[in-house]
């Protein structure tokens, strides 16, 4: 390889590395956003489940046997 070709290849690899680092930063930011969103959704689910549990009617005992008159 000629010196000029080596320099061109080096410049090309540096550009690829820079692009890869930028993409990694984008993916990490997206990962953080998705994680935060999932935590908010999970919290909302928990609140709603607790609300549903509190709103359940109390169990009403039923007579299974009748007492003699």
GUSE-581225 format. One record per residue (C-alpha): residue number from 1; chain; y, x, z. Coordinates in pm, whole numbers. Last residue first. Layout:
<atoms>
pos,unit,c2,c1,c3
NUM,A,Y,X,Z .
...
</atoms>
This chain:
<atoms>
pos,unit,c2,c1,c3
69,A,-2230,-8779,6154 .
68,A,-2462,-8487,6073 .
67,A,-2288,-8168,5972 .
66,A,-2259,-8104,5604 .
65,A,-2378,-7776,5469 .
64,A,-2207,-7552,5218 .
63,A,-1859,-7632,5331 .
62,A,-1616,-7411,5146 .
61,A,-1398,-7146,5300 .
60,A,-1075,-7101,5104 .
59,A,-1022,-6745,4987 .
58,A,-653,-6670,4991 .
57,A,-485,-6710,4656 .
56,A,-424,-6387,4471 .
55,A,-53,-6304,4460 .
54,A,-84,-5992,4673 .
53,A,-357,-5850,4449 .
52,A,-152,-5924,4137 .
51,A,147,-5741,4286 .
50,A,-68,-5441,4377 .
49,A,-204,-5434,4023 .
48,A,150,-5459,3885 .
47,A,272,-5166,4095 .
46,A,-29,-4953,4000 .
45,A,12,-5033,3631 .
44,A,381,-4942,3646 .
43,A,296,-4610,3810 .
42,A,37,-4533,3543 .
41,A,288,-4619,3272 .
40,A,546,-4387,3429 .
39,A,289,-4109,3459 .
38,A,181,-4163,3098 .
37,A,541,-4133,2982 .
36,A,588,-3812,3179 .
35,A,271,-3665,3026 .
34,A,377,-3770,2675 .
33,A,720,-3608,2720 .
32,A,570,-3287,2862 .
31,A,326,-3264,2571 .
30,A,607,-3323,2323 .
29,A,806,-3040,2478 .
28,A,501,-2814,2465 .
27,A,441,-2911,2103 .
26,A,800,-2829,2006 .
25,A,785,-2494,2190 .
24,A,458,-2413,2011 .
23,A,619,-2499,1677 .
22,A,903,-2258,1748 .
21,A,661,-1984,1847 .
20,A,462,-2040,1530 .
19,A,776,-2023,1315 .
18,A,877,-1696,1483 .
17,A,529,-1554,1432 .
16,A,530,-1657,1066 .
15,A,872,-1497,1017 .
14,A,752,-1176,1183 .
13,A,443,-1176,961 .
12,A,656,-1205,648 .
11,A,887,-925,758 .
10,A,587,-701,824 .
9,A,435,-789,488 .
8,A,761,-704,312 .
7,A,786,-375,501 .
6,A,428,-287,412 .
5,A,493,-372,48 .
4,A,801,-148,45 .
3,A,604,143,193 .
2,A,344,116,-77 .
1,A,0,0,0 .
</atoms>
